[in-house]
Amino acid sequence: MELPSYFEKFLREIRPTQQQKEDYKRGHKTLRERLHNDEQLSPIIVSTFLQGSYRRATAVRPKGGTRADVDVVVVTLLDKDIYTPDEAMDMFVPFLEKHYSGKYKRQGRSFGIELSYVDLDLVITAKPSESEIEILKSAAVTTFEIPEDVSDWRLVKSWVPMSERDSNYCSELMETVLKETEWQTEPLWIPNREAERWERTHPIAQIKWTWGKNARCNRHYVDVVKAVKWWQRVNYETDRPKGYPLEHLVGICCLDGIKSVAEGVTLTFENIVLNYKHYADNHEVPELPDHGVPEHNVFARITGEEFAQFYEHVKSAAEIAREALDAEEVKTSAEKWRELFGEKFPPPPDNDGGEKESSKGPFVAPAAVSLTGDLTPRKYGSHE
């Protein structure tokens, strides 16, 4: 059974709390204001914006007393052909000493800032092309809002954040937003100190892809990602893939058009089993091109042994999820979902008498998904 009310309660338990969301915004807003008011740095700063799992609404609640963490991109005017990664990062040290002394550390591609209420990951980028500057300054990029807050986000000049809309924001303006052609963006360049070179990254492409995928999945996609991340944390916390690589794989294998989180989780697990058996059997790692930066394989740091082990975990999860989805009774279904997700999933009733739930959805056979990212469903078992 799909048990929508059970999943609603479960997702409330695993999403970042409202306070944690406010901490994300507060940490970023404070950093942004300090950067734009800094005499040395403000002339070279184009924009700052949130990236990562919070911005994509795929973050799960931090464990225990762990602080929330958020990734902040600072787009600069520093020319990558003039400044080395170390030189670019050096320019931010006086600022960090002034505002975050004793609370920051230099990392391979960023600065980590540890505050009492949030951890910030400060990512510096090199100068973008002139055509990108207007885009990077737009409200569509700099907004704090995420797919759980607003459904009509588009990467266009006319889009207005929900928090800034007033009575003048009418259907006519919304029509203008919908008619505008979305901007086509370019990757940004971030410093890799260890490799002593600048590397391409495209957080905006990841954000845009996620928002589009969530719309195609009836707004269930980001919750499917959170559910799968939680499954891994509860059962295989130290195993890989996790974090963004796991999210990316879910994005490829979660079919468009899903009608519930329960259906999305089940079909995602089953599609991983269908599509990646060959890799797991041979202890090989599939190549999954990153959105916007196709030369970047998001599975590059995962070994064949790790992927084979992960695949076996998914096989077990797929069986449990299918049993839960196909169960005829609420109690049986809830017990199976709880077996998959742990104690954060609501316990089943003592009996099914008087327990009302939306009935189980129609059986949907998993459709193999192309490794190139083509999400066109095909007949069950068509993948060799």
C-alpha positions as semicolon CSV with decimal commas, in nm:
position;residue;x (nm);y (nm);z (nm)
1;M;0,000;0,000;0,000
2;E;0,111;0,355;-0,065
3;L;0,012;0,477;0,285
4;P;0,032;0,850;0,204
5;S;-0,045;0,965;0,559
6;Y;0,226;0,736;0,698
7;F;0,480;0,871;0,448
8;E;0,377;1,227;0,529
9;K;0,457;1,164;0,897
10;F;0,779;0,983;0,807
11;L;0,900;1,266;0,586
12;R;0,826;1,523;0,857
13;E;1,057;1,325;1,083
14;I;1,349;1,308;0,839
15;R;1,338;1,652;0,676
16;P;1,549;1,933;0,823
17;T;1,346;2,108;1,091
18;Q;1,211;2,457;1,040
19;Q;1,476;2,585;1,281
20;Q;1,750;2,415;1,079
21;K;1,614;2,573;0,762
22;E;1,622;2,911;0,932
23;D;1,982;2,840;1,037
24;Y;2,074;2,769;0,673
25;K;1,929;3,102;0,567
26;R;2,076;3,294;0,861
27;G;2,427;3,157;0,804
28;H;2,416;3,234;0,433
29;K;2,254;3,575;0,475
30;T;2,512;3,683;0,734
31;L;2,799;3,564;0,516
32;R;2,651;3,734;0,209
33;E;2,608;4,067;0,386
34;R;2,961;4,058;0,528
35;L;3,110;3,980;0,189
36;H;2,923;4,260;0,014
37;N;3,023;4,505;0,287
38;D;3,391;4,408;0,284
39;E;3,608;4,683;0,136
40;Q;3,862;4,443;-0,013
41;L;3,633;4,170;-0,144
42;S;3,310;4,347;-0,242
43;P;3,457;4,491;-0,568
44;I;3,536;4,142;-0,696
45;I;3,214;3,966;-0,592
46;V;2,948;3,906;-0,855
47;S;2,697;3,702;-0,656
48;T;2,647;3,450;-0,377
49;F;2,395;3,167;-0,381
50;L;2,309;2,844;-0,207
51;Q;2,386;2,509;-0,366
52;G;2,391;2,151;-0,244
53;S;2,125;1,924;-0,101
54;Y;1,947;2,198;0,094
55;R;1,893;2,408;-0,220
56;R;1,773;2,099;-0,407
57;A;1,544;2,003;-0,114
58;T;1,706;1,659;-0,094
59;A;1,874;1,704;0,246
60;V;1,779;1,482;0,539
61;R;1,783;1,590;0,901
62;P;2,129;1,593;1,061
63;K;2,192;1,323;1,320
64;G;2,147;1,397;1,690
65;G;2,321;1,719;1,787
66;T;2,500;1,753;1,455
67;R;2,476;2,101;1,308
68;A;2,303;2,166;0,980
69;D;2,541;2,234;0,691
70;V;2,496;2,442;0,380
71;D;2,705;2,510;0,070
72;V;2,750;2,872;-0,034
73;V;2,891;2,966;-0,375
74;V;3,071;3,300;-0,406
75;V;3,110;3,401;-0,769
76;T;3,407;3,636;-0,815
77;L;3,574;3,839;-1,089
78;L;3,908;3,662;-1,037
79;D;4,052;3,546;-1,368
80;K;4,149;3,180;-1,355
81;D;4,421;3,246;-1,613
82;I;4,587;3,495;-1,378
83;Y;4,520;3,359;-1,029
84;T;4,614;3,011;-0,913
85;P;4,364;2,828;-0,688
86;D;4,582;2,903;-0,384
87;E;4,616;3,272;-0,473
88;A;4,240;3,306;-0,516
89;M;4,171;3,143;-0,181
90;D;4,440;3,352;-0,012
91;M;4,240;3,665;-0,094
92;F;3,962;3,547;0,138
93;V;4,182;3,472;0,439
94;P;4,184;3,829;0,586
95;F;3,803;3,836;0,561
96;L;3,773;3,497;0,730
97;E;4,018;3,600;1,003
98;K;3,813;3,911;1,070
99;H;3,470;3,746;1,089
100;Y;3,534;3,375;1,153
101;S;3,870;3,356;1,329
102;G;3,930;3,012;1,477
103;K;3,614;2,882;1,311
104;Y;3,731;2,818;0,956
105;K;3,963;2,573;0,785
106;R;4,106;2,552;0,438
107;Q;3,987;2,255;0,237
108;G;4,075;2,116;-0,103
109;R;3,806;2,305;-0,294
110;S;3,652;2,534;-0,033
111;F;3,666;2,686;0,315
112;G;3,477;2,510;0,592
113;I;3,326;2,745;0,852
114;E;3,199;2,594;1,178
115;L;2,950;2,807;1,370
116;S;2,749;2,721;1,679
117;Y;2,429;2,676;1,479
118;V;2,538;2,581;1,124
119;D;2,837;2,464;0,920
120;L;2,908;2,663;0,604
121;D;3,104;2,538;0,306
122;L;3,234;2,848;0,124
123;V;3,306;2,771;-0,243
124;I;3,490;3,035;-0,447
125;T;3,451;3,046;-0,824
126;A;3,651;3,224;-1,092
127;K;3,521;3,498;-1,321
128;P;3,224;3,388;-1,532
129;S;3,161;3,503;-1,889
130;E;2,993;3,841;-1,929
131;S;2,671;3,677;-2,047
132;E;2,644;3,486;-1,719
133;I;2,667;3,782;-1,482
134;E;2,304;3,894;-1,517
135;I;2,187;3,536;-1,462
136;L;2,402;3,488;-1,153
137;K;2,267;3,809;-0,998
138;S;1,903;3,721;-1,068
139;A;1,650;3,634;-0,798
140;A;1,605;3,294;-0,959
141;V;1,966;3,210;-0,865
142;T;2,007;3,396;-0,536
143;T;1,673;3,296;-0,380
144;F;1,660;3,098;-0,056
145;E;1,351;2,912;-0,174
146;I;1,357;2,542;-0,260
147;P;1,122;2,297;-0,438
148;E;0,934;2,236;-0,111
149;D;0,858;2,608;-0,082
150;V;0,743;2,696;-0,430
151;S;0,651;2,495;-0,740
152;D;0,673;2,761;-1,011
153;W;1,047;2,838;-1,000
154;R;1,199;2,902;-1,342
155;L;1,546;3,024;-1,440
156;V;1,422;3,347;-1,602
157;K;1,464;3,718;-1,539
158;S;1,100;3,784;-1,445
159;W;1,069;3,518;-1,175
160;V;0,999;3,661;-0,829
161;P;1,058;3,469;-0,502
162;M;0,744;3,382;-0,307
163;S;0,871;3,584;-0,011
164;E;0,882;3,900;-0,226
165;R;0,546;3,865;-0,397
166;D;0,268;4,107;-0,311
167;S;-0,081;4,179;-0,437
168;N;0,067;4,308;-0,764
169;Y;0,210;3,966;-0,845
170;C;-0,082;3,847;-1,053
171;S;-0,159;3,577;-1,304
172;E;-0,055;3,810;-1,586
173;L;0,301;3,832;-1,451
174;M;0,304;3,459;-1,397
175;E;0,214;3,412;-1,762
176;T;0,514;3,629;-1,854
177;V;0,739;3,409;-1,642
178;L;0,604;3,094;-1,810
179;K;0,647;3,238;-2,159
180;E;1,008;3,342;-2,108
181;T;1,273;3,109;-2,243
182;E;1,485;2,979;-1,959
183;W;1,846;3,089;-1,951
184;Q;2,108;2,844;-2,070
185;T;2,390;2,860;-1,821
186;E;2,758;2,771;-1,834
187;P;2,965;2,580;-1,578
188;L;3,158;2,774;-1,317
189;W;3,523;2,719;-1,225
190;I;3,624;2,624;-0,870
191;P;3,977;2,591;-0,729
192;N;4,130;2,249;-0,668
193;R;4,429;2,325;-0,449
194;E;4,547;1,965;-0,433
195;A;4,556;1,929;-0,812
196;E;4,669;2,293;-0,853
197;R;4,413;2,368;-1,119
198;W;4,068;2,515;-1,171
199;E;3,787;2,264;-1,237
200;R;3,442;2,299;-1,387
201;T;3,128;2,261;-1,177
202;H;2,765;2,339;-1,255
203;P;2,547;2,372;-0,943
204;I;2,282;2,568;-1,132
205;A;2,238;2,282;-1,379
206;Q;2,191;2,043;-1,086
207;I;1,934;2,277;-0,927
208;K;1,746;2,326;-1,254
209;W;1,746;1,952;-1,330
210;T;1,613;1,870;-0,983
211;W;1,332;2,125;-1,004
212;G;1,229;1,991;-1,346
213;K;1,245;1,630;-1,232
214;N;1,035;1,708;-0,925
215;A;0,767;1,862;-1,147
216;R;0,768;1,558;-1,378
217;C;0,726;1,333;-1,074
218;N;0,420;1,516;-0,939
219;R;0,644;1,681;-0,676
220;H;0,734;1,346;-0,520
221;Y;1,092;1,318;-0,650
222;V;1,274;1,514;-0,378
223;D;1,092;1,308;-0,114
224;V;1,193;0,986;-0,287
225;V;1,556;1,101;-0,266
226;K;1,522;1,182;0,103
227;A;1,361;0,843;0,171
228;V;1,639;0,654;-0,008
229;K;1,908;0,857;0,170
230;W;1,741;0,776;0,502
231;W;1,724;0,405;0,412
232;Q;2,098;0,407;0,359
233;R;2,168;0,598;0,680
234;V;1,958;0,360;0,889
235;N;2,099;0,041;0,737
236;Y;2,437;0,111;0,572
237;E;2,558;0,448;0,697
238;T;2,927;0,402;0,619
239;D;2,879;0,245;0,277
240;R;2,902;0,421;-0,057
241;P;2,758;0,565;-0,277
242;K;2,599;0,824;-0,054
243;G;2,534;1,197;-0,062
244;Y;2,515;1,345;-0,410
245;P;2,629;1,032;-0,600
246;L;2,340;0,839;-0,444
247;E;2,100;1,125;-0,521
248;H;2,216;1,132;-0,882
249;L;2,154;0,758;-0,920
250;V;1,806;0,796;-0,773
251;G;1,739;1,075;-1,023
252;I;1,825;0,847;-1,314
253;C;1,622;0,552;-1,187
254;C;1,312;0,727;-1,050
255;L;1,055;0,727;-1,329
256;D;0,864;1,036;-1,435
257;G;0,495;1,033;-1,353
258;I;0,511;0,852;-1,019
259;K;0,194;0,900;-0,814
260;S;0,339;0,859;-0,464
261;V;0,663;0,841;-0,268
262;A;0,598;0,472;-0,201
263;E;0,574;0,397;-0,573
264;G;0,879;0,611;-0,647
265;V;1,096;0,439;-0,387
266;T;0,991;0,092;-0,502
267;L;1,047;0,156;-0,873
268;T;1,377;0,330;-0,807
269;F;1,516;0,032;-0,618
270;E;1,385;-0,207;-0,883
271;N;1,531;-0,004;-1,168
272;I;1,873;-0,003;-1,002
273;V;1,850;-0,382;-0,980
274;L;1,744;-0,409;-1,346
275;N;1,996;-0,170;-1,494
276;Y;2,314;-0,230;-1,297
277;K;2,338;-0,608;-1,254
278;H;2,619;-0,637;-1,509
279;Y;2,829;-0,380;-1,325
280;A;2,774;-0,537;-0,986
281;D;2,843;-0,891;-1,111
282;N;3,174;-0,775;-1,256
283;H;3,263;-0,539;-0,970
284;E;3,264;-0,248;-1,212
285;V;3,146;0,108;-1,153
286;P;2,897;0,267;-1,393
287;E;2,986;0,603;-1,539
288;L;2,724;0,864;-1,451
289;P;2,789;1,203;-1,616
290;D;2,713;1,500;-1,394
291;H;2,441;1,742;-1,501
292;G;2,603;2,025;-1,694
293;V;2,955;1,880;-1,668
294;P;2,943;1,554;-1,865
295;E;3,316;1,485;-1,830
296;H;3,265;1,454;-1,453
297;N;3,165;1,103;-1,344
298;V;2,981;1,138;-1,012
299;F;3,077;0,778;-0,929
300;A;3,448;0,840;-0,988
301;R;3,546;0,785;-0,622
302;I;3,347;0,463;-0,578
303;T;3,521;0,128;-0,617
304;G;3,383;-0,176;-0,792
305;E;3,369;-0,364;-0,462
306;E;3,174;-0,082;-0,300
307;F;2,925;-0,073;-0,586
308;A;2,877;-0,453;-0,580
309;Q;2,804;-0,440;-0,207
310;F;2,564;-0,149;-0,255
311;Y;2,385;-0,340;-0,530
312;E;2,322;-0,635;-0,296
313;H;2,174;-0,396;-0,039
314;V;1,944;-0,251;-0,306
315;K;1,827;-0,598;-0,412
316;S;1,710;-0,665;-0,058
317;A;1,550;-0,321;-0,032
318;A;1,366;-0,369;-0,363
319;E;1,208;-0,692;-0,237
320;I;1,093;-0,535;0,090
321;A;0,958;-0,225;-0,085
322;R;0,762;-0,435;-0,336
323;E;0,610;-0,641;-0,055
324;A;0,514;-0,319;0,124
325;L;0,360;-0,162;-0,186
326;D;0,164;-0,475;-0,283
327;A;0,043;-0,558;0,069
328;E;-0,336;-0,584;0,106
329;E;-0,349;-0,465;0,468
330;V;-0,228;-0,146;0,632
331;K;-0,060;-0,332;0,916
332;T;0,143;-0,558;0,686
333;S;0,239;-0,269;0,458
334;A;0,342;-0,039;0,743
335;E;0,551;-0,315;0,903
336;K;0,740;-0,366;0,578
337;W;0,800;0,006;0,522
338;R;0,920;0,028;0,882
339;E;1,157;-0,261;0,818
340;L;1,300;-0,060;0,530
341;F;1,318;0,284;0,693
342;G;1,351;0,214;1,064
343;E;1,174;0,364;1,363
344;K;1,114;0,705;1,206
345;F;0,847;0,542;0,990
346;P;0,521;0,534;1,191
347;P;0,444;0,200;1,358
348;P;0,150;0,000;1,221
349;P;-0,186;-0,016;1,398
350;D;-0,259;-0,308;1,630
351;N;-0,514;-0,423;1,376
352;D;-0,662;-0,298;1,052
353;G;-1,007;-0,241;1,193
354;G;-1,094;0,124;1,157
355;E;-0,755;0,210;1,006
356;K;-0,832;0,392;0,685
357;E;-0,572;0,458;0,420
358;S;-0,564;0,522;0,054
359;S;-0,568;0,178;-0,101
360;K;-0,266;0,035;-0,267
361;G;-0,198;0,172;-0,610
362;P;-0,214;-0,044;-0,921
363;F;0,082;-0,273;-0,980
364;V;0,348;-0,096;-1,180
365;A;0,624;-0,309;-1,325
366;P;0,965;-0,145;-1,311
367;A;1,088;-0,010;-1,641
368;A;1,454;-0,034;-1,730
369;V;1,619;0,304;-1,755
370;S;1,896;0,388;-1,997
371;L;2,234;0,460;-1,840
372;T;2,255;0,771;-2,055
373;G;1,975;0,928;-1,855
374;D;1,694;0,861;-2,101
375;L;1,389;0,820;-1,877
376;T;1,161;0,675;-2,141
377;P;0,991;0,369;-1,987
378;R;1,040;0,041;-2,168
379;K;0,896;-0,305;-2,120
380;Y;0,984;-0,492;-1,803
381;G;1,303;-0,689;-1,839
382;S;1,408;-0,526;-2,167
383;H;1,754;-0,446;-2,031
384;E;2,000;-0,729;-2,089
